[in-house]
Amino acid sequence: MLHVAFLLLAQAAAGEAPVLKAEVKDVAAEGDGRPSILCEGTTNLPNGARVELYLFYGRLDDGPVIARNSFTVQDGKFSHPVHPYKKKNLPGKYGLRLVYNPDLQDQRIAGFKNGVFDLPFRFGTDADFEREAKVFRSQLAAELQAMVDLGEELKTQIDKLQGKPASDWAPLQKKWMEQTHDIMKRADPHANQEYNALNIDHPATTGLENLAGILNSAARYAAGGRGKEALEGITVLRQTAQYLIGEMNAPKLTSGGQVVDLVDAAKKLLREVVAKPDQPVLPARRKFLEMNTLLQKSMPEEVQPTILEIGKASAAFFNAVADKEPGVKELHAELEKLLENIAAPLRPPK
């Protein structure tokens, strides 16, 4: 019996690797329906084989997973839509991963071992992404501001109800609690996958919950006749919301993959400057400065000296290009080396 078990394990290990080929389409919403990201493809897996689908926003493994489900194969083909968004698919970079796991099948399928198919893709341009990202950051900022507005409403009631019994506050407290619940419900990232994709789910969840707690605490102080403490709470509410809005509208890089992407984009920009020395230098210089500022804001303290060196080296490089001085190639090489010093430890092994 033991011999048979080992034989079965050996056969499974020696099974055929499944072939999974796929392409992705951006399908707009029709009528009251939702848009879809349609995954279509072919495979050598038999009918009924189950394939797991993971959709990342950004880099595979690095970005947030915005959709996860499964589908079954029929006649060597599959066509499976996912619907992470309500109105239209968010522009930007994505990663699709299809996984066949023989241990997760609903039926007995012999002869195939584990298989993984990865497909990076993107929808729209960088400008499309920036436009849409601004819309959703502004939308969430408005929800945070709505919490501040409730605090201001509480502030006006403190003078009106001074000296009144707590029972006079009860209807207002109930109303504010319901309104904070409505705000948090509207902002729930499960209903707004864009917040997950843009890495602003923290202010949409923990951030709003914290603001609601501060508001309700301030209202209890006010109802208890402790107006000074209530006003202090309203101030903390406003300051906390302003901080969250500021952080959200000035995003940082949150993963190694994002750092690598930014460094590669900076290197590409530098190469274009070298290849086209007669083009205006100022737009490229401004763009590079923005990139380096984002690196400075995102990277830990031990990397800051390298970023400072990048700033100095880039100034020398762009000055040399603008003045058509000799040594541009050498300055370019030095700058690329400094950039790669940041990216190299974060690149996945080949």
C-alpha positions as CSV (number, residue, x, y, z in Angstrom):
1,M,0.0,0.0,0.0
2,L,2.8,2.4,0.9
3,H,4.5,1.5,-2.5
4,V,1.3,2.5,-4.3
5,A,1.1,5.8,-2.5
6,F,4.7,6.7,-3.4
7,L,3.9,5.7,-7.0
8,L,0.9,8.0,-7.1
9,L,3.0,10.9,-5.7
10,A,5.7,10.2,-8.3
11,Q,3.1,10.3,-11.1
12,A,1.7,13.6,-9.9
13,A,5.1,15.1,-9.7
14,A,5.8,14.0,-13.2
15,G,2.5,15.3,-14.5
16,E,2.2,17.5,-17.6
17,A,2.5,21.3,-17.1
18,P,-0.8,22.9,-18.0
19,V,-0.8,25.4,-20.8
20,L,-2.7,28.6,-20.1
21,K,-2.8,31.4,-22.6
22,A,-4.9,34.5,-22.1
23,E,-5.6,38.0,-23.2
24,V,-7.5,40.8,-21.3
25,K,-10.1,43.3,-22.6
26,D,-11.4,46.5,-21.2
27,V,-15.2,46.2,-21.6
28,A,-17.3,49.3,-20.9
29,A,-20.5,49.2,-18.9
30,E,-23.8,48.9,-20.8
31,G,-27.0,50.4,-19.4
32,D,-27.1,50.0,-15.6
33,G,-24.5,47.2,-15.6
34,R,-20.9,47.4,-14.4
35,P,-17.8,47.5,-16.6
36,S,-15.7,44.3,-16.8
37,I,-12.2,43.2,-17.3
38,L,-12.6,40.2,-19.5
39,C,-10.1,37.4,-19.4
40,E,-10.3,35.0,-22.4
41,G,-7.9,32.3,-23.5
42,T,-7.1,28.7,-24.3
43,T,-5.7,25.7,-22.4
44,N,-4.8,22.1,-22.6
45,L,-6.7,21.4,-19.4
46,P,-9.8,19.1,-19.7
47,N,-13.4,20.1,-19.3
48,G,-14.3,21.1,-15.8
49,A,-10.8,22.0,-14.7
50,R,-10.9,24.8,-12.2
51,V,-8.5,27.8,-12.6
52,E,-8.0,30.4,-9.9
53,L,-7.8,34.0,-11.1
54,Y,-6.1,36.9,-9.3
55,L,-6.1,40.5,-10.5
56,F,-3.5,42.8,-9.1
57,Y,-3.5,46.6,-9.5
58,G,0.1,47.5,-10.3
59,R,2.8,44.9,-10.2
60,L,2.1,41.2,-9.8
61,D,2.5,40.2,-6.1
62,D,3.3,43.8,-5.2
63,G,0.1,45.6,-5.9
64,P,-3.3,45.2,-4.1
65,V,-5.5,42.3,-5.2
66,I,-8.7,43.9,-6.5
67,A,-10.4,40.7,-7.7
68,R,-10.1,37.0,-6.9
69,N,-12.3,34.2,-8.1
70,S,-12.2,31.1,-10.3
71,F,-13.7,29.6,-13.4
72,T,-13.9,26.3,-15.2
73,V,-12.5,25.2,-18.6
74,Q,-14.8,24.1,-21.4
75,D,-13.6,22.6,-24.7
76,G,-10.1,24.0,-24.2
77,K,-11.3,27.5,-23.8
78,F,-12.3,30.0,-21.1
79,S,-13.9,33.4,-21.0
80,H,-14.3,35.0,-17.6
81,P,-15.2,38.6,-16.7
82,V,-14.4,40.3,-13.4
83,H,-16.2,43.4,-12.2
84,P,-14.1,45.3,-9.6
85,Y,-15.4,48.8,-10.5
86,K,-18.9,50.4,-10.7
87,K,-18.7,52.8,-13.6
88,K,-15.5,52.3,-15.6
89,N,-12.3,50.4,-15.3
90,L,-9.5,52.4,-13.6
91,P,-6.6,53.3,-15.9
92,G,-3.2,52.1,-14.9
93,K,-1.0,49.0,-14.7
94,Y,-2.4,45.6,-13.8
95,G,-1.2,42.1,-13.4
96,L,-3.3,39.0,-14.2
97,R,-2.4,35.6,-12.6
98,L,-4.1,32.3,-13.5
99,V,-3.3,29.4,-11.3
100,Y,-4.0,25.7,-11.8
101,N,-3.7,23.7,-8.6
102,P,-4.5,19.9,-8.9
103,D,-5.3,19.8,-5.1
104,L,-8.2,22.3,-5.5
105,Q,-10.2,20.5,-8.2
106,D,-13.9,19.7,-7.8
107,Q,-13.3,16.5,-9.7
108,R,-10.4,14.0,-10.1
109,I,-8.1,15.2,-12.9
110,A,-5.0,13.1,-13.6
111,G,-1.9,14.0,-15.5
112,F,-1.4,17.7,-14.7
113,K,0.8,19.4,-12.2
114,N,0.7,23.0,-10.8
115,G,0.8,25.7,-13.3
116,V,0.9,29.5,-13.2
117,F,0.3,32.0,-16.0
118,D,1.2,35.7,-15.5
119,L,0.2,38.6,-17.7
120,P,1.0,42.2,-17.0
121,F,-1.1,44.8,-18.9
122,R,-2.4,48.3,-18.7
123,F,-5.4,50.4,-19.5
124,G,-5.0,54.0,-20.7
125,T,-2.1,56.4,-20.5
126,D,-0.3,58.0,-17.6
127,A,-2.5,61.1,-18.1
128,D,-5.6,59.0,-18.0
129,F,-4.5,57.5,-14.7
130,E,-3.6,60.9,-13.1
131,R,-7.0,62.3,-14.1
132,E,-9.0,59.4,-12.7
133,A,-6.8,59.1,-9.6
134,K,-7.5,62.8,-8.8
135,V,-11.2,62.1,-9.1
136,F,-11.2,59.4,-6.5
137,R,-8.8,61.1,-4.1
138,S,-11.1,64.2,-4.3
139,Q,-14.1,62.0,-3.7
140,L,-12.6,60.5,-0.5
141,A,-11.3,63.9,0.6
142,A,-15.0,65.1,0.5
143,E,-16.0,62.3,2.8
144,L,-13.3,63.2,5.2
145,Q,-14.3,66.8,5.0
146,A,-17.9,65.8,5.7
147,M,-16.8,64.5,9.1
148,V,-15.1,67.9,9.8
149,D,-18.4,69.6,8.8
150,L,-20.3,67.5,11.4
151,G,-17.7,68.7,13.9
152,E,-18.4,72.3,13.0
153,E,-22.2,71.7,13.4
154,L,-21.5,70.3,16.9
155,K,-19.4,73.5,17.6
156,T,-22.4,75.7,16.8
157,Q,-24.6,73.7,19.1
158,I,-22.4,74.1,22.1
159,D,-23.3,77.8,22.6
160,K,-27.0,77.1,21.8
161,L,-27.4,74.3,24.3
162,Q,-25.2,75.5,27.0
163,G,-26.7,74.6,30.4
164,K,-29.3,72.4,28.8
165,P,-29.8,68.8,30.0
166,A,-28.2,65.9,28.2
167,S,-31.6,64.8,27.0
168,D,-31.7,67.9,24.7
169,W,-28.5,66.6,23.1
170,A,-29.7,63.0,22.5
171,P,-31.5,63.7,19.1
172,L,-28.4,65.4,17.8
173,Q,-26.1,62.7,19.0
174,K,-28.3,60.1,17.3
175,K,-28.3,62.1,14.1
176,W,-24.5,62.5,14.0
177,M,-24.0,58.9,14.7
178,E,-26.2,58.0,11.8
179,Q,-24.5,60.5,9.5
180,T,-21.0,59.2,10.4
181,H,-22.3,55.7,9.6
182,D,-23.6,56.8,6.2
183,I,-20.2,58.5,5.4
184,M,-18.3,55.3,6.3
185,K,-20.7,53.2,4.3
186,R,-20.3,55.4,1.2
187,A,-16.5,55.2,1.5
188,D,-16.2,51.5,2.1
189,P,-13.4,50.2,-0.2
190,H,-15.4,47.0,-0.8
191,A,-17.8,49.3,-2.7
192,N,-15.0,51.5,-4.1
193,Q,-12.3,49.3,-5.3
194,E,-10.5,52.3,-6.7
195,Y,-9.6,53.2,-3.1
196,N,-7.8,49.8,-2.7
197,A,-6.1,50.2,-6.1
198,L,-4.8,53.7,-5.2
199,N,-3.7,52.6,-1.7
200,I,-6.0,55.1,0.0
201,D,-8.1,52.4,1.7
202,H,-6.5,53.3,5.1
203,P,-8.1,56.8,5.3
204,A,-11.4,55.3,3.9
205,T,-11.5,52.8,6.8
206,T,-9.4,53.3,9.8
207,G,-9.2,57.0,9.1
208,L,-12.9,57.6,9.0
209,E,-13.5,55.3,11.9
210,N,-11.1,57.4,14.0
211,L,-12.8,60.6,13.0
212,A,-16.2,59.2,13.8
213,G,-14.9,58.2,17.3
214,I,-13.5,61.7,17.9
215,L,-16.7,63.3,16.8
216,N,-18.9,61.1,19.0
217,S,-16.6,61.6,22.0
218,A,-16.7,65.4,21.5
219,A,-20.5,65.2,21.4
220,R,-20.6,63.2,24.7
221,Y,-18.4,65.8,26.3
222,A,-20.7,68.6,25.0
223,A,-23.8,66.8,26.3
224,G,-22.1,66.4,29.7
225,G,-21.6,70.2,29.9
226,R,-17.8,70.0,29.2
227,G,-17.7,72.4,26.3
228,K,-14.0,73.1,26.5
229,E,-13.1,69.4,26.1
230,A,-15.6,69.1,23.3
231,L,-14.0,72.1,21.4
232,E,-10.6,70.5,21.9
233,G,-12.0,67.3,20.3
234,I,-13.4,69.3,17.3
235,T,-9.9,70.8,16.8
236,V,-8.3,67.3,16.8
237,L,-11.0,66.1,14.4
238,R,-10.2,68.9,11.9
239,Q,-6.4,68.5,12.2
240,T,-6.6,64.7,11.8
241,A,-8.8,65.0,8.7
242,Q,-6.5,67.7,7.2
243,Y,-3.5,65.4,7.7
244,L,-5.2,62.4,6.1
245,I,-6.3,64.6,3.1
246,G,-2.8,66.0,2.7
247,E,-1.2,62.5,2.8
248,M,-3.7,61.2,0.3
249,N,-3.2,64.0,-2.2
250,A,0.6,63.7,-1.9
251,P,1.0,59.9,-2.2
252,K,4.1,58.0,-1.4
253,L,5.6,54.9,-3.0
254,T,4.4,52.0,-0.9
255,S,6.1,49.0,-2.4
256,G,9.5,47.9,-3.9
257,G,7.9,47.4,-7.2
258,Q,6.7,51.0,-7.4
259,V,10.2,52.2,-6.6
260,V,11.6,50.1,-9.4
261,D,9.0,51.4,-11.8
262,L,9.8,55.0,-10.9
263,V,13.6,54.4,-11.2
264,D,13.1,52.8,-14.6
265,A,10.9,55.7,-15.8
266,A,13.6,58.1,-14.6
267,K,16.3,56.2,-16.5
268,K,14.1,56.2,-19.6
269,L,13.6,59.9,-19.4
270,L,17.4,60.5,-19.1
271,R,18.1,58.3,-22.1
272,E,15.6,60.3,-24.2
273,V,17.3,63.5,-23.2
274,V,20.7,62.1,-24.3
275,A,19.2,60.8,-27.5
276,K,17.6,64.2,-28.4
277,P,20.0,66.9,-27.2
278,D,18.4,69.6,-29.3
279,Q,15.0,69.2,-27.5
280,P,14.1,71.7,-24.7
281,V,15.7,70.5,-21.5
282,L,13.4,72.3,-19.0
283,P,10.3,70.0,-19.2
284,A,12.5,66.9,-18.7
285,R,14.4,68.5,-15.9
286,R,11.1,69.4,-14.1
287,K,9.8,65.9,-14.5
288,F,13.0,64.3,-13.2
289,L,12.9,66.7,-10.2
290,E,9.3,65.5,-9.4
291,M,10.5,61.9,-9.6
292,N,13.4,62.5,-7.3
293,T,11.2,64.4,-4.8
294,L,8.8,61.4,-4.7
295,L,11.8,59.1,-4.0
296,Q,12.9,61.4,-1.3
297,K,9.5,61.4,0.4
298,S,9.1,57.6,0.1
299,M,12.5,56.1,0.9
300,P,13.9,55.3,4.4
301,E,16.5,57.4,6.1
302,E,19.5,55.2,5.1
303,V,18.7,55.8,1.4
304,Q,18.5,59.6,1.7
305,P,22.2,60.3,1.0
306,T,22.0,58.5,-2.3
307,I,18.9,60.5,-3.2
308,L,20.8,63.7,-2.3
309,E,23.6,62.6,-4.6
310,I,21.1,61.9,-7.4
311,G,19.9,65.5,-7.0
312,K,23.4,66.9,-7.3
313,A,24.3,64.6,-10.2
314,S,21.1,65.5,-12.1
315,A,21.7,69.2,-11.8
316,A,25.2,68.8,-13.3
317,F,23.8,66.5,-16.1
318,F,20.9,68.8,-17.1
319,N,23.2,71.9,-17.0
320,A,25.7,70.1,-19.3
321,V,22.9,69.1,-21.7
322,A,21.5,72.7,-21.8
323,D,24.9,74.3,-22.3
324,K,26.0,71.5,-24.8
325,E,29.1,70.9,-22.7
326,P,31.4,67.8,-23.1
327,G,31.1,65.0,-20.7
328,V,27.3,64.5,-20.9
329,K,27.7,60.8,-21.5
330,E,29.9,60.4,-18.4
331,L,27.4,62.4,-16.3
332,H,24.6,60.3,-17.6
333,A,26.4,57.1,-16.7
334,E,27.0,58.3,-13.2
335,L,23.4,59.3,-12.7
336,E,22.1,56.0,-14.0
337,K,24.4,54.2,-11.6
338,L,23.1,56.1,-8.6
339,L,19.5,55.4,-9.6
340,E,20.2,51.7,-10.0
341,N,21.8,51.6,-6.6
342,I,18.3,52.3,-5.2
343,A,16.5,49.9,-7.6
344,A,18.9,46.9,-7.6
345,P,18.1,45.6,-4.1
346,L,14.4,45.8,-4.9
347,R,14.4,44.0,-8.3
348,P,13.0,40.4,-8.3
349,P,15.7,37.8,-8.9
350,K,15.9,36.7,-12.5
